[in-house]
Amino acid sequence: MKTLIKVGVVLNLLIGLGHLLCMAALDKIFAIYGISDVMDRIAQYGTYLPYVITVIIAVAFFVVAFYGISALKAIPRLPLQTTAMLTIVIVFSGRVIWGLTMLVPHFTWLELSSTIVALLLAVCYLPYLCSSKIRD
């Protein structure tokens, strides 16, 4: 079970780092993901906002990774550990449901891969909630 959590930690660290590395070519990345129009509208309120949003998303992935590291007892228990882990599983599960609803009307391999990663992340952190050995 700890192996799954370790996989989740590594994935979250890589995804967070990936978001930060994309900052150099954010417009191209937005175009790949098909969100250029949305980000252009957001940028009307401040050209820096798409960058801020991207950094916030990266930080969120890093926070999830730190909760995973804490669940592995590699660092001290973080505040609201169980609540945070439950929230993490719910958020990634919600991302899976949202991704599936996006795939039905408009299938793309990119959306499929993002949905599969979200499913994997939800599964990675689920053992923490199901095992008192890990939590105690």
Rosetta blueprint (number, residue, H / E / L):
1 M L
2 K H
3 T H
4 L H
5 I H
6 K H
7 V H
8 G H
9 V H
10 V H
11 L H
12 N H
13 L H
14 L H
15 I H
16 G H
17 L H
18 G H
19 H H
20 L H
21 L H
22 C H
23 M H
24 A H
25 A H
26 L H
27 D H
28 K H
29 I H
30 F H
31 A H
32 I H
33 Y H
34 G L
35 I L
36 S H
37 D H
38 V H
39 M H
40 D H
41 R H
42 I H
43 A H
44 Q L
45 Y L
46 G L
47 T L
48 Y L
49 L H
50 P H
51 Y H
52 V H
53 I H
54 T H
55 V H
56 I H
57 I H
58 A H
59 V H
60 A H
61 F H
62 F H
63 V H
64 V H
65 A H
66 F H
67 Y H
68 G H
69 I H
70 S H
71 A H
72 L L
73 K L
74 A L
75 I L
76 P L
77 R L
78 L L
79 P L
80 L L
81 Q H
82 T H
83 T H
84 A H
85 M H
86 L H
87 T H
88 I H
89 V H
90 I H
91 V H
92 F H
93 S H
94 G H
95 R H
96 V H
97 I H
98 W H
99 G H
100 L H
101 T H
102 M H
103 L H
104 V L
105 P L
106 H L
107 F L
108 T L
109 W H
110 L H
111 E H
112 L H
113 S H
114 S H
115 T H
116 I H
117 V H
118 A H
119 L H
120 L H
121 L H
122 A H
123 V H
124 C H
125 Y H
126 L H
127 P H
128 Y H
129 L H
130 C H
131 S L
132 S H
133 K H
134 I H
135 R H
136 D L
